[in-house]
Amino acid sequence: MIPRPLPYKHLAAALFLGLALRLFFIHHFPFYSGDTFYYEALARNWLSHGVYGLFFDGQLTPVDMRVPGYPAFLAAIYALLGNTRTAVMVVQALLDLLTCFLAALLAARLAPTSRRSRMFTIALWLAALCPFTANYTAVVMTETLATFFTTLALLAFVSILERPSLNLPIRSLDRTGLLSQAGWWLLAGLLVGAGTLVRPEAPLLLVAAGLVLCVRWRRRADWPKLALAGLWMAVGLLLPLTPWAVRNARVLGHAEFLAPRFAETREDFIPRGFYSWTQTWMARFGEAYLVTWKLWKEPIRIETLPAAAFDSEAERARVATLLNRYNSNLKITPGLDREFAVLARERAARRPIRTYVCIPLERAVMIWFTPRIELLPYSGKLWPPCEKWRSNSADFSVTLALGILNFVLIGLAIAGAWRCRHHPAWTFLLAFLVLRTAFLTQLITVEPRYVVACFPLIVALASLAFLPRRS
């Protein structure tokens, strides 16, 4: 799997500069989000009290609101290196460098044999110096660990899909061949299962693989191979998740294999109608600060909402009335939530293409084509350019530079994907990116951080843009 000859000088130099970049972010731009508190509390309570839970009214209560992979990662670091965020960030930096190596291997697997060493080197440098993954090592959140497992699983699937034995009829395989295929599919499922314990959307990798295999093995003669792959991937997925589900069944009374969609406890009321309403107009990351992340905490002012939230003055007045009821006590009651649900259904019925096509497409563009400064002390705003330049030239320059870099990297990835379109894993990689993007457009907020796990793949594809045309 490792290209020969391995470019050791490039490997050492790229990883050294990559580490320097990550330490720079850790020193100058450490970031703490609302999720950081939950992950740290879960890890500390698990380590100190042996209970995977949180304190509510002074009582340590078992919960299932977050899958346990990242808290276990934190607990291990706390036990070995001490209970400090700096230790977590440094370990994440080292783990991310390993992910860079995996991204380089992925690029090499996608390249022609004669070009693998060169593509490995290019991808390694691109990954090591990519600020979009490096800056996530400076925050105590799941992205770095999730990116590692995603990249490792992608590498496993690419290695499997290019194996010549996949094209042979299953009856022509001997016992060793069958065990080998079953073992590879089991390994892929295990890696996805481990990743699912970090981020619950990881099984989208298996969905992408399943769709591709269903098309590839659509003939009746190939159905035994499809059954073999599906069975062992499912076994691999369930093996890491079963202890978590058993724990939830024993402690909480229900066998939850993942985590609740809204990270809620069983007693929480989730305003699904309100979220359905925001999904009929919310298409930008910053709009979550205006509405979603104010819920239960701050008043939501009608004048702060974008024009896209209303189709008429009458609808605006109606929303204002509903928000005034919320603002009176900062609570959304089931009755108020039902009224938001009715409003959401009316908007969707009035303009279904907007709700089910245009808004998801806008969200997809926003999560992919962004300066990715959500963890950095910059505004991310470029318009109007002259005014933004005059008010804060440093902010404007950094935002513009990172925005251009993101565009260039994705553009190179598109070109590289076209260059490797004849690779047996090409449709799988494309299916994974499309499925993950489509899934992310259906979340209650528009968060670019959820595609960070795809960036090693983007880097690997970008390196292939430098392949000679006739390779």
N, C-alpha and C positions, 0 to 999 in steps of 0.2 A: 504493500500500500504506500510506503514511503518512497518518493522518487529517488532514483540513483543517477548520478551522484548527488548526495544531499549537500546543498550549498551552506556549509557550516558558517562561513564568514558572514553571509547575509543573515543567517538565522540568529547568530549572536548579536550582530549590530541592530537588527530590527527589534529583537526582544528587549535589548537594553534601552533603545530610544522609546519603545512602547511603554516600558516600565516608567521611564522618566516622565512621559506624558501623563500617565495615570497618577503618578505621585504629585504631579503639578495640579491636577484637578482635585486630588484629595486635600492638598495643602491650601489651595486658594479658593476652591469652590465646593466645600462640603455642603451637602443639602439634606434637609430633614423634612420628610413629608408626614402627612397624617397617618399613612400606613406604617411608617417607621415605628411609631409608638406601639401599635398592635403586635407587630412581629417581635419587637424587643421584649414586650411584656410576656408574650406567649413563651418565648425562649427562656426567659429568666424564671418564670413560674414553673416551667417544665423541669428546668435544671435544679432549682432550689427546693421545690415542693413535690416534684413528681407528678404534677397535675398539668395537663395541657388545657389551660383555661385562663380566665381573666377575673379580676376582682370586681364584683358588683355589690355596692353597698357594704363594703368591707368583707364580703364573703367570696372566697376563691371558687369560681364556678367553671366546670368543664364546658368547652365550647367546640363547635365544628365550623366556625365562621371563616377560617383560613385553613387550607390544606397544610400538612405539617412539615413539608420538605424544607422550606426556608427557615422556619423557627428551629428545626433540628440542626441545620447548617450553622445558625447563630449560636445555639447551645453548645455545639462542639467547639466552636472558636472560643466562646467564653470559658469553657472548661480547660482548654489547652493554653490559651494566650491571655486570659483575663477579660473582664467585663468592660470592654472599651469599644467605642465605635471605630476608632482608628485601626485597631487590630482587624476588625471586620473589613474595613475598606482596603487595607493592604492585602489581606487574603483574597478579596475580590479582584484586586489588581492582578495578582499572580494567576488566579483562575482565568481571568479574561485573556491573559497572554497565552494560556493553554488553548483557549478558544481560537485565538489568532492562528495558532499552529494547526488546529483542526480545519479552519477555513482554508488555509493554504493546501492542506491535504485534499480538501473537497475540490478546490480548483484543479489540482493535479489529476484527480480522478476523472474530471470532466474534459480534460485536454487530451489530444492525441499523445500516444506514448512517447514520441520523439520530442515533444514540447513540455513534458510534465515538469521537469526540473525548472524550466524558465517560468512556467505559470505558477508553480509553488512559490518561487521567489517574489514575483510581482504581487501575488495575493497576500503573502506574508507581510510585505511592506505596507500594502494598503490597509490591511487589518490592524497592524500594530499602530499605525499613525492615524487611524480613524477616530476622530473626536466624539462621534455619535455613540459609540459603545464605551469609549474610555471614560467619558464623564459620568456614566452610570455606575462606575466602580466607587464613586465618591458619595453614594447615597445608600442607606440601609433599606433596600427594597429588592424585590425578586429578580429584577431584570438580568443581572450578570449571571446568576446561577441558571435561570431559565434559558438564557442564550447559549450557555455551555451545553445543556442537555439537548436543546433543539439542534445545535450544530452537530453534535455527536450522533444523534439519531438520523439526521440528513445524510451524514457520511456513511452510516451503516446501510441506509436504503439505497444510496447510489452504488455502493459496492455490491449489494445484492442484485440490483436490477441489471447490472452489466455482466453478471455471471452467465457464461454460455449454457450451463446446465438448465437454466430456466426455460430454454427453448426446446428441451427434450421432452418427449412424452413420459409421464410418470411411470408407466409400466416398463420403460427401458432403463430405469435407475435401479441399481442394486441397493442393498440395505445401507451401505455406507453413504451412497448418494442421497437416499431419502433422509437419513439422519442428518446429513450436512445441511440439506435444504430446511428441514424442520428447525435445526439449531439456529440458522441465520434468521429465520422469521421469528423465532422465540427471542433472540437477542434484540431484534428491532422492537418487538413489543415491550420487552423489559426496559429498554432505554426510554421509550415513550411513557411507560408507566412511571418510571422514576421522575421524568419531567413533569408528569401530571401531578405529582405530589408537590411540585413547586408552583406550577401555573395550571389551572384546571382546563385550559383550552388546548393543551398539548395533544390530546387525541385527534385533533384535526390532521396531524401527520398521518395517522392510520386511516382516516377517512380519505385523504388524498391518495394514499397507496391503494386502498381498496377500490376506489373508483377507477384508477388506472389499470389495476389488475383485472377488474371486471371487463373492461374494454379489451385488454390484451388477450385475455383467456375467455373470450365470449363463446367460442366454439365448444360443443358438448365434450369433445375429446379432451379439452383442457380443464374441464370442471373439477376433476380430482386435484389438480395442482392448485386451483383457486381455493378449494376446501382446505387443503393442507396449509396454505399460507394464511388463510383467514383464521383457522383454528389456533395455530401456534402464535400468531400475533395477538389474538384475544387472550390466550393463556399468559403470554408475556405481559400484557397490559394489566391483567387482573392480579397477578402475583404481588406486585408492590402495593396495589390498592386494597387488597383484601384485609390486611391487618388494620388499616385505617377504618374500613367499613365495619369490621368486627368490633373495634373499639367504640365506634359511634353507636352500634347496636347495643352493646353492653352498658355503656355509660349514659347515653342519651336516649336510648329506646328506639332508634331508627338507624337503618344501615345506609348511611350516606357515603357513597364512594368518592365523591368530589368535594364540593363545598356549596353552600347555598348561593344562588345567583347574585344576591344583593349583600352577601356577607352578613346576614342577619342571624339573630338568635330566634328561637321558636316563638318568643313572646313579642317580637318586634312587629309593628305594622309597617308594611311597605306600600308606599303610595304609587302603585302601578299605573293608575290612571293619569296621575301627574306626569310620570315619566313617559307615558305614551303620548301625552300632549307635547312635551319638549321634543320628542323624536320627530314630530311633524314640521319642525323648523330649525332645530339646533344643528349647525353644521361646522362650528368652529370651536377650537379648544377653549378660548377665552370666555365663551358664553357659559361654560360650566360655573365659572366664578360668579356670574350674574344671577344664576338660578339654582342649579343642582346642588352646589356645595354650600349654598346659603340655607338650604332647607333645614328646619328645626333649630337654626342658630340665629339668623338675622332676617330682617324684613326684606322682601323682594319688591322693588319699586318698579312700577309699570313703565316709567320713563327710561329705565336702563335697558329694557328689552329691545331687540332689533325689530325693524319694520316687518321682517319675514314672519314674526310671531302672530301677525294679525292679517286677515284678508279684507277687513273693512273696519270702519269706525265703530260700527255696532259690536263687532267682535272684540275690538279693543276695550270698549266699555264693559263688556261682559267679563273679559279677563281681569280688568281692573277691580271689578266687584269681587271676583273670586280671590284675588290676591289680597284685597283689603280684609277679607274674612280670615285669611291665613295670618296676615300681619298683626291682627288684633291680639293673638296669643302665641304666634309662631308655631302653630300646630296644624297639620292636615288631618282632619277627621275622615272616617270612611265615607261620610256623606259628601264632603267637599271633594274628596278624591274621585267619587263617582261622577261628579259634575265635570271634572277635568277629563275623565274618560269619555264622557259624552261629547265634549268639545273635540277631543282627539279623533273620535270616530267621524264626526261631522267634517272635520278638515280633511281627513283621509278620503272620505267618500266624495267630497267636493273636488278634490284635485289628487286623484290616486297616483298619477304619474309623478307628481312632485314628491309625494310621501314615500313611494316604494321604489322610485328610480332616481330622481334628481337629488334628493337629500342624501341617500347612501352614496351616490357618486361624488357629491361634494365632500362628504366625510372621507371617502377614500383618498381624494386629492389632498385634503388637509392633513391626513395622517402620514402621507408619503412625502409630499412636497412642502416642507417646512424647514425653517432654519434650525430647528431642534435645540432651542435655547431654554426649554422649560425648566431645566435645572440650573441655569446660569442667570446672573443678575442683569439681564438685558430684556428689553421690552418685546423684541420680536416684531416690531412695527416699522414699516418702511414707507408708508403712505400718509400724507404727501411727502415725497422724498426731500424736497428743498427745506421744508419746514422741519422735518425730522433731523436733517443734517445740521441745521442751524441750532436746534435746541440741544442736541447731544451727538456730536460727530462720532465719538467712540462707540456709543450704542448702535448708531446707524451702520458704522463700518463693520463691526463684528457680526451684526445680524445679516448684513448683505453678504459678507464673506462666507458665513456658514450656510446661508441659503444657496449661494452659487455652488458651493462644494457639494451640498446634498443633491442639487440638480445634476451636476456633472457625474457624480457617483452612480446615480440611478440611470442616467443616460448611458454610461459605460456598461452598466449591468444589462440594459436592454440590448445593446450591441453585442455583448458577450453571449447572452442567451441565444441570440440569432446564430452566432458562430457555432454553438454547440448543439444546435437543434436536432442533429442526427444521433445524439447520444441516447442510449436506451432509457436513461433516467430523466430525460428532458421534460416529458409530459408530466411526470410526477412532481418535479420541482415547480413547474408552472401551476399545476393544480393546487399545490400547497400554498403558494403565494396568493392565488385567487381566492381560495377558500378562507384563508386566514384574514385577508382583507375584507371579504364579504361579512365574515363573522364580526369583525371589529366595528363595522358600520352599524351594527345592531345594538351596541352597548348604550348605556344611558348617557355617556359622555363621549367626547371626541378627543382621545388621548394618543398623541404620536408615540408615546413610550411603548405602546403595546406592539409596535412593529420592530422595536430594537432587536428582538430575538431573531429577526430575519436578516439582519445586516451582515453577519458573516457569509450568508448565502449571496447577498447582494455584492459583497466584496469579491467572493469567489467568481461570480459571473462577470463582474467588472474587469477582473484580470484577464478573462478570456477575450475581451475586446482587443487585446494586444496580440492575439494570434495572427500569424500571416494568413491571408485570405484563402490560400490553397492548402492549409494544414489538414 
